[in-house]
Amino acid sequence: MKKLIGFSMLLLSVVLSSCDDFLKDEEPPVINISGSDAFPKNCVTVYRGESFYFKIELTDNIELGSFSVEMHHNFDHHTHSTSPTQCEMGAVKNALNPLLYIKEFPIPEKLKEYWATGTIFVPANMDTGDYHFMIRVTDASGWQTFEGISVKIGDR
């Protein structure tokens, strides 16, 4: 019985030491949209029939995991915004043909800093108006952070 308890304690210590980094990670990842190269910024307008390029800095104290981007209408004025800046909003309206974009992206392993980038095409027949651009980042330990940015889809 003493050998079984000793073996169990040894096995437990090996398992816990192999998970050491995950046990130490008590910090969620960070999304930085304040840099001059970051896009979109709160309250910007993107245009129907055109593409826009998003670029957002992601960091973590140990290791990043993945990120996702979502863009959906805000015609009912609900909120996800994490910005203290309030954007001027259009009138509440019903969605007829709103843009809905949802995509998840991997981040290469062992990175603590990564620029999330990609291109989103806004079809010419999408409803104009208020939208949310949301980015979520998850680190390798499972912590998640999100940033909600208010944007508009407009016509040129």
Helices and strands as residue ranges (DSSP letters): H 2-18, H 20-24, E 30-32, E 45-47, E 50-59, E 64-73, E 101-106, E 113-122, E 129-139, E 144-154
